[in-house]
């Protein structure tokens, strides 16, 4: 199943009634990219509590629709995630469309929740599982339909010999937190004895923002511990 997101979809998700009549904001006078802005992070379970952010501006929603429409609809799941990782477009405040924003919802991130049964509170709801589910659906693979990373612990294709682009799942080290699905999910790239190199969403990038990016994650630390690998081929749609 390919998700064909319409303008109405994004407007509904972003909480906007219309983009018509919204002035296109001049970007030539925007400040230098704000690498130190505080964006949003919380444990990987939707709390659906608003953190005080505002919906995206009309032109930002229009730009998000354009970017989403260009994501691959064929090939592998990792191709979709790599496309998102490579986005260099910025909003009026020079914040990237593939990372958390400081004061407004990032409509690209909010769009990921069209592949889940969860309504996000902007981009402040943890979004790693929503991002993976959206990438799976984009190229016709089967996902979990959930924004909870723990939903991927039981998907088919568990393997001890992961290949590039397979699913990697982490669980919270606190058993109570793990039982309600908290953890992380991303795509496998490589590993060493202690860490796993992954490509996924809601991961801290070089600016410290929670973005679609590549990151080495320890197989076990104070918060997360490795749970399982799952072959992406096992999720190929019929």
DAWO-V725923 format. One record per backbone hydrogen bond with DSSP energy under -1.0 kcal/mol. NH is the residue of the N-H (numbers start at 1). CO is the residue of the C=O. E is the energy in kcal/mol with one decimal. If there is no record, write none. Layout:
BEGIN
nh: <NH | NH>
co: <CO | CO>
e: <E | E>
END
This chain:
BEGIN
nh: <10 | 11 | 12 | 13 | 14 | 16 | 22 | 30 | 35 | 37 | 45 | 54 | 61 | 62 | 63 | 64 | 65 | 66 | 67 | 68 | 69 | 71 | 80 | 81 | 82 | 83 | 84 | 85 | 86 | 87 | 91 | 94 | 97 | 99 | 100 | 105 | 110 | 111 | 113 | 114 | 115 | 116 | 117 | 124 | 131 | 132 | 133 | 134 | 135 | 136 | 137 | 138 | 140 | 141 | 142 | 150 | 151 | 152 | 153 | 159 | 165 | 166 | 167 | 168 | 169 | 170 | 171 | 172 | 173 | 178 | 179 | 181 | 182 | 184 | 186 | 187 | 188 | 189 | 190 | 192 | 196 | 197 | 198 | 199 | 200 | 203 | 205 | 208 | 211 | 212 | 213 | 215 | 217 | 219 | 221 | 225 | 226 | 227 | 228 | 230 | 231 | 234 | 235 | 236>
co: <6 | 7 | 8 | 9 | 10 | 11 | 19 | 27 | 33 | 34 | 43 | 103 | 57 | 58 | 59 | 60 | 61 | 62 | 63 | 64 | 65 | 68 | 76 | 77 | 78 | 79 | 80 | 81 | 82 | 84 | 95 | 91 | 89 | 96 | 210 | 54 | 106 | 107 | 110 | 111 | 112 | 113 | 145 | 121 | 127 | 128 | 129 | 130 | 131 | 132 | 133 | 134 | 137 | 136 | 235 | 181 | 148 | 149 | 150 | 229 | 188 | 163 | 230 | 186 | 228 | 184 | 225 | 182 | 223 | 174 | 175 | 178 | 177 | 170 | 168 | 199 | 166 | 197 | 197 | 195 | 217 | 190 | 215 | 187 | 213 | 211 | 209 | 205 | 203 | 98 | 200 | 198 | 196 | 194 | 224 | 171 | 219 | 169 | 169 | 167 | 157 | 231 | 232 | 233>
e: <-1.9 | -2.6 | -2.6 | -2.5 | -3.1 | -2.4 | -1.7 | -1.5 | -1.4 | -1.1 | -2.8 | -2.3 | -2.1 | -2.2 | -2.2 | -2.4 | -2.4 | -1.9 | -2.5 | -3.0 | -2.0 | -1.5 | -1.0 | -2.0 | -2.4 | -1.8 | -2.1 | -2.4 | -1.9 | -1.3 | -2.4 | -2.3 | -1.9 | -1.1 | -1.8 | -3.0 | -2.3 | -1.6 | -1.4 | -2.3 | -1.7 | -1.4 | -1.6 | -1.5 | -2.2 | -2.0 | -2.7 | -2.4 | -2.3 | -2.4 | -2.5 | -2.1 | -1.6 | -3.0 | -3.9 | -1.8 | -1.8 | -2.0 | -1.5 | -1.8 | -3.3 | -2.4 | -2.5 | -2.5 | -2.8 | -3.0 | -2.8 | -2.3 | -2.7 | -2.8 | -2.1 | -2.0 | -2.0 | -1.7 | -2.0 | -2.5 | -3.6 | -2.3 | -1.4 | -2.5 | -2.6 | -3.1 | -2.8 | -2.3 | -2.2 | -2.2 | -2.6 | -2.0 | -3.1 | -2.1 | -2.2 | -2.5 | -2.9 | -3.3 | -2.7 | -2.3 | -3.6 | -2.9 | -1.5 | -2.3 | -3.1 | -1.0 | -1.6 | -1.4>
END
